[in-house]
Amino acid sequence: MIRIRWFTPLLVAPLVGGLALAATAPAPKAVATPKLAKPPTPGALAEPAAATQTGLPEILVKAVTPTDLRASKDVIELGKKLFFDARVSADGTVSCASCHDPDKGFTDHNQTAVGIRNQVGQRNSPTVLNALFNETQFWDGRAASLELQARLPILNPIEMGQKSEKDVVAALDRLPEYHESFMRLFGRPLNYDDLARAIAAYELTQVALDSPFDHFLLGEEKAIDAAAKRGWTLFNGKGRCMSCHGVNLTQPLGTDNKFHNIGVAAHKQNFVALAREALATVSRGTAEEIDRLALETRFSELGRFLVTKQQKDVGAFKTPGLRNVLVTHPYFHDGSSATLWDVMDHYNKGGVQNAFLDGGITRLGLTENEIDDLVMFMASLTSSRYKDLGQKELARQRQLSRTHRPDRDNTAALGKSPGFTGPLGDVPPNPTKIAKDPARIGGR
């Protein structure tokens, strides 16, 4: 039976005007406020990654690295220093590493980010790992490059809280080590563009592949276990994961770099009403205005729509890469799924219905054993750099999954709820009936 998607036109023209931020669209209050932790200090995992890794196509790295950011070791070291320096924030309490801690997979493991004065945003902190390969940055793609991405959190009132680029430059230029370094490395006084360039140059070095699955693709049969191999089969077949998260030797990150409404934000919002209100609030917002809408207001749930103002992007968020996904929890743009089992439960039931749900989101009809196998496949995408953390996290998530599954809905997943009837329902053919098992031919 074919699922019918409903469609409600917005029928609202953008109004000329600026931003009516907190007054027009106050963010919902958080149930519990996590405490701002002391900024981390750099350890072994903060060091630039090896240039050569199993599974890393060198030609792809060269293709996606901006020429002006193929920086010297000194510029990268300067970027690293800035990345971990809380003095970049307005009150010296938050660094880039506060939300992107190398020891936590360059995330913070909070549901959503915590910034200056313990303020909590609306978005989960995405990992810096492999951000080099992202076509756009942030969950909604509002920054076209890592350089542009690095500029925004420093000036956001609830992240690092600086009031202006001039304030940042003045504060850092007073410090002799920065005054001297920028003059020596860039041949000009410290400025905001070069500051962002240095941070981006460091972030570009954080590439983490060399996973068990990479070795499997290159012919090492025993690199992953039987459960992960079954998961790879499901990933390419019944689970339909490869539709957006394809993984192969030339495009190894597991993302299509596109934006999809998968029904996560629909837990909280009436998209049609919210989109109408958003169009009436901002017509041609600056990058800084969109940044504030995304992080400080309930408009955050509109996702890519805030950037493009196009109806097709309502509630759509970027497909995250699957590399190191085990150690970059919690999941989705709002951190609403605590484990990979929760993520699979969400997809298994076909997401949450809404007027803008992506047409590819349908129930999967996966059994519990099949979900376990898919999680084991995703665990096999963990870089050797994070092997120890990955093993501990897999055990934690597995234990939690046995007692707490808030998104599990077997009735919907198995097509027993109203609207999902018929001889085949929405489930594609079982991959075990396919002539060739993709886990046995993947990439070789």
KEBA-200922 format. One line per field, with one value per residue (C-alpha): residue number from 1; chain; x, y, z; residue in three letters. Coordinates in Angstrom, 3 decimals. Layout:
% residues N
resi	[NUM;...]
chain	[A;...]
xx	[X;...]
yy	[Y;...]
zz	[Z;...]
resn	[ALA;...]
***
This chain:
% residues 444
resi	[1;2;3;4;5;6;7;8;9;10;11;12;13;14;15;16;17;18;19;20;21;22;23;24;25;26;27;28;29;30;31;32;33;34;35;36;37;38;39;40;41;42;43;44;45;46;47;48;49;50;51;52;53;54;55;56;57;58;59;60;61;62;63;64;65;66;67;68;69;70;71;72;73;74;75;76;77;78;79;80;81;82;83;84;85;86;87;88;89;90;91;92;93;94;95;96;97;98;99;100;101;102;103;104;105;106;107;108;109;110;111;112;113;114;115;116;117;118;119;120;121;122;123;124;125;126;127;128;129;130;131;132;133;134;135;136;137;138;139;140;141;142;143;144;145;146;147;148;149;150;151;152;153;154;155;156;157;158;159;160;161;162;163;164;165;166;167;168;169;170;171;172;173;174;175;176;177;178;179;180;181;182;183;184;185;186;187;188;189;190;191;192;193;194;195;196;197;198;199;200;201;202;203;204;205;206;207;208;209;210;211;212;213;214;215;216;217;218;219;220;221;222;223;224;225;226;227;228;229;230;231;232;233;234;235;236;237;238;239;240;241;242;243;244;245;246;247;248;249;250;251;252;253;254;255;256;257;258;259;260;261;262;263;264;265;266;267;268;269;270;271;272;273;274;275;276;277;278;279;280;281;282;283;284;285;286;287;288;289;290;291;292;293;294;295;296;297;298;299;300;301;302;303;304;305;306;307;308;309;310;311;312;313;314;315;316;317;318;319;320;321;322;323;324;325;326;327;328;329;330;331;332;333;334;335;336;337;338;339;340;341;342;343;344;345;346;347;348;349;350;351;352;353;354;355;356;357;358;359;360;361;362;363;364;365;366;367;368;369;370;371;372;373;374;375;376;377;378;379;380;381;382;383;384;385;386;387;388;389;390;391;392;393;394;395;396;397;398;399;400;401;402;403;404;405;406;407;408;409;410;411;412;413;414;415;416;417;418;419;420;421;422;423;424;425;426;427;428;429;430;431;432;433;434;435;436;437;438;439;440;441;442;443;444]
chain	[A;A;A;A;A;A;A;A;A;A;A;A;A;A;A;A;A;A;A;A;A;A;A;A;A;A;A;A;A;A;A;A;A;A;A;A;A;A;A;A;A;A;A;A;A;A;A;A;A;A;A;A;A;A;A;A;A;A;A;A;A;A;A;A;A;A;A;A;A;A;A;A;A;A;A;A;A;A;A;A;A;A;A;A;A;A;A;A;A;A;A;A;A;A;A;A;A;A;A;A;A;A;A;A;A;A;A;A;A;A;A;A;A;A;A;A;A;A;A;A;A;A;A;A;A;A;A;A;A;A;A;A;A;A;A;A;A;A;A;A;A;A;A;A;A;A;A;A;A;A;A;A;A;A;A;A;A;A;A;A;A;A;A;A;A;A;A;A;A;A;A;A;A;A;A;A;A;A;A;A;A;A;A;A;A;A;A;A;A;A;A;A;A;A;A;A;A;A;A;A;A;A;A;A;A;A;A;A;A;A;A;A;A;A;A;A;A;A;A;A;A;A;A;A;A;A;A;A;A;A;A;A;A;A;A;A;A;A;A;A;A;A;A;A;A;A;A;A;A;A;A;A;A;A;A;A;A;A;A;A;A;A;A;A;A;A;A;A;A;A;A;A;A;A;A;A;A;A;A;A;A;A;A;A;A;A;A;A;A;A;A;A;A;A;A;A;A;A;A;A;A;A;A;A;A;A;A;A;A;A;A;A;A;A;A;A;A;A;A;A;A;A;A;A;A;A;A;A;A;A;A;A;A;A;A;A;A;A;A;A;A;A;A;A;A;A;A;A;A;A;A;A;A;A;A;A;A;A;A;A;A;A;A;A;A;A;A;A;A;A;A;A;A;A;A;A;A;A;A;A;A;A;A;A;A;A;A;A;A;A;A;A;A;A;A;A;A;A;A;A;A;A;A;A;A;A;A;A;A;A;A;A;A;A;A;A;A;A;A;A;A;A;A;A;A;A;A;A;A;A;A;A;A;A;A;A;A;A;A;A;A;A;A;A]
xx	[0.000;1.324;1.484;-0.188;1.639;-0.557;0.425;-0.499;0.703;2.029;0.493;2.463;4.771;7.910;7.414;9.990;11.613;14.172;14.185;11.738;13.715;12.935;9.714;8.117;9.364;10.614;12.319;10.635;12.168;14.459;13.279;16.714;19.680;23.038;25.878;28.581;31.716;35.218;36.759;38.802;42.527;44.109;45.194;46.391;43.111;43.420;46.495;46.139;45.248;47.559;47.502;47.331;44.595;42.980;39.796;40.801;40.939;43.805;42.410;39.166;41.047;42.882;39.674;37.758;40.555;40.511;43.831;44.259;43.720;46.421;48.223;51.637;52.082;52.478;49.084;47.469;49.092;47.787;44.304;44.556;45.549;42.562;40.251;41.059;41.376;38.377;39.641;38.026;34.656;33.301;33.860;36.592;34.392;33.752;36.094;35.388;36.388;33.648;31.155;33.682;35.807;38.243;37.853;34.114;34.436;34.666;31.152;30.000;27.595;24.921;21.472;21.960;24.902;25.600;27.214;28.200;26.403;25.040;22.655;21.273;20.695;18.237;20.703;22.921;26.646;27.739;31.158;34.182;35.498;35.543;33.901;36.420;34.121;30.893;29.542;27.952;28.317;25.783;22.629;20.868;23.835;23.834;27.625;29.211;32.668;34.520;35.871;32.356;31.277;34.099;32.978;29.406;29.588;32.021;29.464;26.330;24.908;24.239;27.402;30.606;28.887;31.241;29.396;31.404;34.344;36.210;35.788;37.259;40.212;40.928;40.822;43.182;45.535;46.325;47.865;51.511;51.475;48.615;49.829;53.198;51.859;49.427;52.037;54.577;52.257;49.949;52.128;49.416;47.817;45.350;41.950;38.735;39.148;42.566;41.336;38.586;41.054;43.423;40.662;39.387;42.903;43.100;39.619;40.531;43.147;40.563;39.929;39.027;38.583;40.722;37.777;37.248;34.789;37.444;39.661;36.725;36.105;39.723;39.357;40.014;37.140;37.693;37.873;34.171;32.071;29.064;26.548;28.161;28.159;24.455;23.996;25.815;23.377;20.408;21.972;21.932;18.632;15.685;16.894;17.223;19.948;22.121;19.504;20.973;23.994;25.756;29.262;31.837;35.550;35.311;32.644;33.366;31.588;28.054;26.153;24.501;25.179;21.503;18.670;15.672;12.578;12.657;9.958;12.143;11.119;7.470;7.498;7.241;5.814;2.957;5.174;2.629;1.806;5.455;6.634;4.008;5.131;8.776;8.133;6.394;9.346;12.382;12.670;16.359;18.129;21.891;24.034;24.120;20.321;19.723;22.262;20.251;16.951;18.445;19.911;17.679;14.099;11.469;11.966;14.974;12.742;12.196;15.749;16.950;13.852;15.424;18.235;16.384;12.795;11.667;8.693;10.448;12.972;10.515;11.762;14.670;18.097;21.414;22.173;25.000;27.882;27.978;31.682;32.304;28.573;28.831;30.945;29.132;25.851;23.145;21.583;19.585;19.631;17.979;19.805;16.478;17.731;20.095;21.231;21.600;18.783;16.540;17.595;16.656;13.304;12.516;13.211;11.647;8.215;8.538;9.386;6.683;4.041;3.921;2.992;6.615;7.899;10.496;8.995;11.688;10.684;8.522;8.239;10.921;9.509;12.863;12.988;14.867;17.700;17.949;18.155;20.948;22.828;22.463;23.852;26.807;27.476;27.407;29.760;32.202;32.534;34.409;37.954;40.883;41.512;38.293;38.406;38.476;35.776;33.678;33.782;32.686;29.941;28.587;28.260;26.533;24.073;23.309;22.502;20.297;18.498;17.356;15.408;14.595;13.194;10.981;10.640;9.897;6.562;6.310;2.693;3.667;6.924;5.200;2.344;-0.381;-1.554;-4.281;-3.066;-0.444;-2.390;-2.054;-0.102;3.293;2.712;5.560;8.352;10.795;11.813;13.864;17.524;18.098;16.055;18.332;20.610;23.834;24.441;25.823;27.863;29.809;30.472;30.697;33.546;35.614]
yy	[0.000;3.429;5.992;9.241;12.398;15.403;18.869;22.222;25.280;28.101;30.832;33.500;35.953;37.042;40.412;43.144;43.664;42.359;40.158;40.049;37.492;36.451;38.424;36.853;33.316;32.528;29.194;26.599;26.329;23.396;20.798;20.439;22.727;20.977;22.701;24.413;22.348;23.698;24.020;20.912;20.980;19.401;15.781;13.161;13.086;16.820;16.362;16.636;13.262;11.207;12.329;8.734;6.501;3.267;4.171;7.785;8.684;11.160;12.594;13.429;15.218;17.371;18.096;19.373;21.249;24.986;26.038;28.909;26.557;24.070;25.732;25.437;23.529;26.840;28.116;24.823;25.063;28.617;27.396;24.652;27.174;29.364;26.330;25.519;29.093;30.212;33.787;33.903;34.052;37.172;36.036;33.437;30.424;28.854;27.655;25.964;22.734;23.212;21.963;20.038;18.083;15.689;13.186;13.051;12.634;16.426;16.829;17.556;14.615;17.084;16.986;20.561;22.908;24.850;28.250;31.354;31.942;28.397;29.263;26.289;26.364;24.512;22.418;19.448;20.086;18.346;16.711;18.420;15.017;14.821;18.265;18.805;16.778;18.634;20.637;23.000;23.439;23.360;21.237;23.646;24.385;28.080;28.313;27.402;26.687;25.938;29.483;30.924;28.383;29.381;33.018;32.585;30.864;33.462;36.232;34.331;35.674;32.218;30.496;32.514;35.854;38.373;41.504;42.254;41.186;44.265;43.177;39.756;41.201;43.804;41.248;38.801;41.397;42.543;39.131;39.142;35.529;36.234;39.687;38.229;35.023;36.706;39.230;36.459;33.988;36.274;39.366;41.670;42.556;40.189;40.380;38.363;36.816;35.390;34.210;32.167;30.986;29.636;27.798;26.280;25.181;23.201;21.727;20.502;18.214;16.251;13.365;10.045;6.965;3.807;1.865;-1.913;-1.465;0.244;-2.798;-5.058;-3.136;-3.709;-7.459;-8.250;-10.656;-10.857;-7.093;-7.017;-9.730;-11.624;-9.231;-6.200;-8.042;-8.778;-5.112;-4.091;-6.258;-4.602;-1.167;-1.643;-3.514;-3.724;-0.859;1.477;3.404;3.739;5.990;8.913;7.404;5.549;4.358;3.267;3.546;6.874;8.529;7.031;9.417;8.017;11.178;12.589;16.130;16.937;18.040;15.930;16.162;12.815;13.638;14.385;18.025;17.044;15.832;19.442;21.734;22.528;23.089;24.915;27.531;27.901;28.383;31.064;32.873;32.597;34.083;36.981;37.456;37.459;37.927;38.299;37.537;37.951;34.990;36.274;36.660;33.162;31.852;33.359;32.063;28.589;28.497;30.701;30.287;27.668;28.532;26.231;23.292;24.702;23.675;24.430;26.559;29.353;29.537;29.052;30.201;27.389;25.267;22.021;22.686;23.015;20.807;19.547;18.994;17.866;14.177;13.629;11.380;7.979;7.902;7.630;7.948;5.641;8.155;11.340;10.798;11.945;11.973;14.137;17.942;18.292;15.473;13.757;10.187;8.898;5.718;4.244;1.871;4.928;6.219;2.923;2.873;6.281;5.134;1.721;3.219;5.647;8.796;11.124;12.083;15.714;17.701;17.971;14.478;13.313;10.899;8.334;7.933;4.813;2.124;-0.556;-3.530;-4.417;-7.046;-6.504;-8.743;-6.770;-3.511;-5.006;-5.951;-2.487;-0.937;-3.313;-2.226;1.442;0.621;-0.828;2.685;3.871;5.056;3.303;6.625;6.068;2.299;2.351;5.004;3.168;-0.114;1.569;3.502;0.431;-1.363;1.655;2.063;-1.641;-1.775;1.320;-0.059;-3.090;-1.006;2.330;2.651;5.782;5.769;2.093;1.423;-2.121;-1.639;1.088;-0.587;-3.830;-2.174;-3.049;0.503;2.210;3.320;0.611;-2.332;-4.466;-7.539;-5.807;-2.662;-0.182;-2.681;-3.324;-6.901;-8.671;-8.393;-12.080;-12.773;-10.625;-12.662;-11.120;-10.099;-6.516;-7.275;-9.791;-7.581;-4.126;-2.246;-5.176]
zz	[0.000;-0.860;1.894;0.862;1.919;2.517;1.410;2.869;0.952;3.066;0.926;2.715;0.969;2.821;4.457;4.245;7.573;9.950;12.960;15.821;17.714;21.244;21.564;18.507;18.947;22.433;22.788;24.953;28.404;28.931;31.384;32.943;32.384;32.080;33.841;31.795;32.255;32.587;29.100;28.237;27.711;24.625;24.931;22.491;20.543;19.871;17.723;13.924;12.455;10.286;6.672;5.455;6.863;5.723;3.874;3.213;-0.506;-0.782;-3.999;-2.188;0.583;-1.937;-3.824;-0.779;0.996;0.115;-1.347;1.096;4.062;3.135;5.955;7.522;10.768;12.569;11.383;12.377;15.810;16.165;15.249;17.831;20.491;19.628;19.551;23.182;24.482;26.568;26.350;22.908;24.717;26.377;29.961;29.564;30.338;26.922;24.187;20.875;22.615;25.207;22.620;20.512;22.971;21.237;24.074;23.293;19.543;19.120;20.578;24.144;24.706;25.842;24.292;23.092;23.436;26.639;26.288;28.196;31.526;31.327;28.481;26.568;22.818;20.599;18.597;19.306;18.776;15.562;15.511;14.001;12.916;9.120;8.824;6.039;3.789;4.595;1.683;4.210;7.964;10.826;10.878;8.510;6.247;7.065;6.674;3.356;4.785;8.005;7.991;7.990;10.591;12.934;12.940;14.174;17.596;18.920;18.321;19.311;22.620;24.061;22.844;23.344;23.799;22.179;21.048;17.920;15.804;17.019;20.632;19.855;17.980;20.665;23.473;21.776;20.301;23.851;24.479;23.337;22.085;19.675;18.606;17.621;16.044;13.669;12.519;11.903;10.194;8.205;7.807;9.189;12.529;14.125;12.451;12.553;9.101;9.926;13.321;11.637;8.995;11.655;13.553;10.310;9.359;12.605;12.196;8.714;10.252;12.244;9.873;11.477;9.299;9.620;11.046;11.101;8.232;6.103;6.523;5.638;2.416;1.470;1.810;5.473;6.112;9.858;10.383;11.349;12.972;11.621;13.200;11.516;8.180;8.565;9.448;6.248;4.308;6.021;5.550;1.784;1.667;4.005;6.221;3.214;5.044;1.953;0.333;2.302;4.062;1.264;2.118;-0.442;-1.172;-3.010;-0.843;2.564;4.946;4.869;3.958;0.850;2.158;1.557;3.819;4.786;6.960;8.736;11.253;14.282;14.690;14.265;17.861;18.957;16.304;13.957;10.952;8.809;11.439;12.446;8.851;8.261;11.369;10.371;6.937;8.582;10.921;8.691;4.952;4.181;7.433;7.756;8.739;12.311;12.439;11.083;13.586;16.441;15.099;14.852;18.337;20.474;19.281;18.540;14.864;15.207;14.303;10.801;9.921;6.409;5.775;7.839;5.288;1.993;2.823;0.513;1.473;0.562;3.341;6.227;9.044;6.941;8.476;7.038;6.745;9.241;8.316;10.009;10.726;14.487;15.086;18.096;20.041;18.978;20.836;21.455;18.007;15.594;15.421;18.826;20.586;21.196;20.723;23.384;21.646;18.185;19.123;19.617;16.204;14.596;16.432;14.956;11.405;11.905;12.555;9.632;11.598;12.855;10.314;9.219;6.130;4.967;5.723;3.210;0.719;1.439;5.071;5.391;8.009;7.792;9.644;11.221;13.929;17.172;15.997;12.765;14.696;16.801;13.641;12.133;15.316;15.161;11.589;12.621;15.493;12.941;11.462;14.568;13.873;15.525;17.301;19.224;19.655;23.472;23.795;21.217;23.122;26.344;24.578;22.809;26.130;27.700;24.862;24.655;28.358;28.123;25.080;27.025;29.538;27.880;24.341;24.207;20.388;19.974;18.236;16.938;15.900;13.436;12.419;11.496;9.634;12.117;12.725;10.636;7.236;6.865;5.489;2.397;1.312;1.354;3.407;3.027;3.573;0.693;-0.177;2.458;1.386;2.129;-1.022;-3.171;-5.440;-4.147;-0.563;-0.612;2.506;0.489;-2.547;-0.973;-2.589;-3.776]
resn	[MET;ILE;ARG;ILE;ARG;TRP;PHE;THR;PRO;LEU;LEU;VAL;ALA;PRO;LEU;VAL;GLY;GLY;LEU;ALA;LEU;ALA;ALA;THR;ALA;PRO;ALA;PRO;LYS;ALA;VAL;ALA;THR;PRO;LYS;LEU;ALA;LYS;PRO;PRO;THR;PRO;GLY;ALA;LEU;ALA;GLU;PRO;ALA;ALA;ALA;THR;GLN;THR;GLY;LEU;PRO;GLU;ILE;LEU;VAL;LYS;ALA;VAL;THR;PRO;THR;ASP;LEU;ARG;ALA;SER;LYS;ASP;VAL;ILE;GLU;LEU;GLY;LYS;LYS;LEU;PHE;PHE;ASP;ALA;ARG;VAL;SER;ALA;ASP;GLY;THR;VAL;SER;CYS;ALA;SER;CYS;HIS;ASP;PRO;ASP;LYS;GLY;PHE;THR;ASP;HIS;ASN;GLN;THR;ALA;VAL;GLY;ILE;ARG;ASN;GLN;VAL;GLY;GLN;ARG;ASN;SER;PRO;THR;VAL;LEU;ASN;ALA;LEU;PHE;ASN;GLU;THR;GLN;PHE;TRP;ASP;GLY;ARG;ALA;ALA;SER;LEU;GLU;LEU;GLN;ALA;ARG;LEU;PRO;ILE;LEU;ASN;PRO;ILE;GLU;MET;GLY;GLN;LYS;SER;GLU;LYS;ASP;VAL;VAL;ALA;ALA;LEU;ASP;ARG;LEU;PRO;GLU;TYR;HIS;GLU;SER;PHE;MET;ARG;LEU;PHE;GLY;ARG;PRO;LEU;ASN;TYR;ASP;ASP;LEU;ALA;ARG;ALA;ILE;ALA;ALA;TYR;GLU;LEU;THR;GLN;VAL;ALA;LEU;ASP;SER;PRO;PHE;ASP;HIS;PHE;LEU;LEU;GLY;GLU;GLU;LYS;ALA;ILE;ASP;ALA;ALA;ALA;LYS;ARG;GLY;TRP;THR;LEU;PHE;ASN;GLY;LYS;GLY;ARG;CYS;MET;SER;CYS;HIS;GLY;VAL;ASN;LEU;THR;GLN;PRO;LEU;GLY;THR;ASP;ASN;LYS;PHE;HIS;ASN;ILE;GLY;VAL;ALA;ALA;HIS;LYS;GLN;ASN;PHE;VAL;ALA;LEU;ALA;ARG;GLU;ALA;LEU;ALA;THR;VAL;SER;ARG;GLY;THR;ALA;GLU;GLU;ILE;ASP;ARG;LEU;ALA;LEU;GLU;THR;ARG;PHE;SER;GLU;LEU;GLY;ARG;PHE;LEU;VAL;THR;LYS;GLN;GLN;LYS;ASP;VAL;GLY;ALA;PHE;LYS;THR;PRO;GLY;LEU;ARG;ASN;VAL;LEU;VAL;THR;HIS;PRO;TYR;PHE;HIS;ASP;GLY;SER;SER;ALA;THR;LEU;TRP;ASP;VAL;MET;ASP;HIS;TYR;ASN;LYS;GLY;GLY;VAL;GLN;ASN;ALA;PHE;LEU;ASP;GLY;GLY;ILE;THR;ARG;LEU;GLY;LEU;THR;GLU;ASN;GLU;ILE;ASP;ASP;LEU;VAL;MET;PHE;MET;ALA;SER;LEU;THR;SER;SER;ARG;TYR;LYS;ASP;LEU;GLY;GLN;LYS;GLU;LEU;ALA;ARG;GLN;ARG;GLN;LEU;SER;ARG;THR;HIS;ARG;PRO;ASP;ARG;ASP;ASN;THR;ALA;ALA;LEU;GLY;LYS;SER;PRO;GLY;PHE;THR;GLY;PRO;LEU;GLY;ASP;VAL;PRO;PRO;ASN;PRO;THR;LYS;ILE;ALA;LYS;ASP;PRO;ALA;ARG;ILE;GLY;GLY;ARG]
***
